[in-house]
Amino acid sequence: MLDGYKDSQPIVYKILKNAIIDDKSSHAYLIETGGFYDSFNFVMSFVKSLLCPLKKLNKNNCGECHQCEVIDSGNFPEIDVIAPDGLWIKKEQLQNLQKEFTTKALIGNKRIYIIKQADRLNKSAANSILKFLEEPDNNIIAILITDNIYSVLTTIRSRCQILRLKSTDISKEPLNTIEKLKQIITVNQKDNLTTETLEEKIQKVIEFVNYLEKNHLNTLLYIGKLWNDYITSKEEIEMAYEIMINYYKDILNYSLNQPLEIFELNNDIKMISSNNTQDEICRKINKLVELKELIKYNINSNLLMDKLIMTLEGVI
Ligand SMILES: [Zn+2]
C-alpha cells in the first residue's frame, strides 16, 4: 500500500497521494529508483491506488478489495509490464501493447503500462512510445522506471513528470544548485546558454516565485518586469516551469523535514513553506506540471502567465 511508503519516500509519496485524491494524475511518470530497494513494489502500490474502486470511499489505500488482490496476483488485464527482452526493449513489444490497447475493451476506468529499465528503449522503440506520450489518452497512464533519469532519452524525459525516489546511495559527489538544475532541465536549448545566462534565468524565475508568494495577485501588474524581460522563448518558458516545479519540490522537502535536493535553504524557502500547507504545495506542483503541458500548444505566453498566477493563487 502506498501509505506504507510515507516515511521512506516522503516527498514522492506526498505528490502521488495528492494527485490521486484530486484525481489529477499525470499521463506519464518517469520514476528514478535512486537505488531504493523496494522501488517496483512502490510503483505497484501507486498503481493499485490509482485503480482501486474504493479509493474515493477511503482516503487510505485499500490493498484488500478483490481488484487489489487481482492486481497483486499479476493477473489484472489493464496493467501491462514491459521489461527489456535481452539487452533492449524492442519496438515490437510496444507495438503489441499499442495493439492491445486499441482492440481490447477497457475494464474499469484506466489502463496502465509500466516500462522497467526505460533507459533500455532502443531508438525505434523510443519513437513509438513518443507517439504515445505526445498524444496522451485520458484513460492511459505510462509509468517508466529507471535507475538513472539521465540515461533516458531527453525527448522521453521531457514528456514525463519526473519523480525521484529517495536515494540510498550517499557516495555521489555533491553538486551546486546550478549544476544540479543543469542536469535536471530537459529543454534542448539549455546547452546553448552560458552558465552566466542560465544562472541569471534561474535567479529570475526564483525571484518571480518569491515575489508571487509575498504579493499574490498583485504580481499580475508586474509580469513584464518580473518575467517577460527575461523569459521569452518557448524553450525558456519550459525551462522556467521545470525550475519552478523543482523549487516547490524543495519547499515541500523542507516542510516535510527532509533535506533539500537542489536548492540551498534560505529564508524565502522557509517563508513559503510556512505560508503554505503541504497540500497547497503539492497542489501547486501538480498545477505547474499541468500548465507546462500547455506550452507546447503555443498558447499565448501572456495569457499563460496570467493563468499561472491565478492558478497558483487558487483563484481559478
Ligand atoms: Zn482496493
Residues whose N, C-alpha, C, O or C-beta is under 5 A from the ligand:
A	BS01	ZN	C52 P53 L54 C62 G63 E64 C65 C68
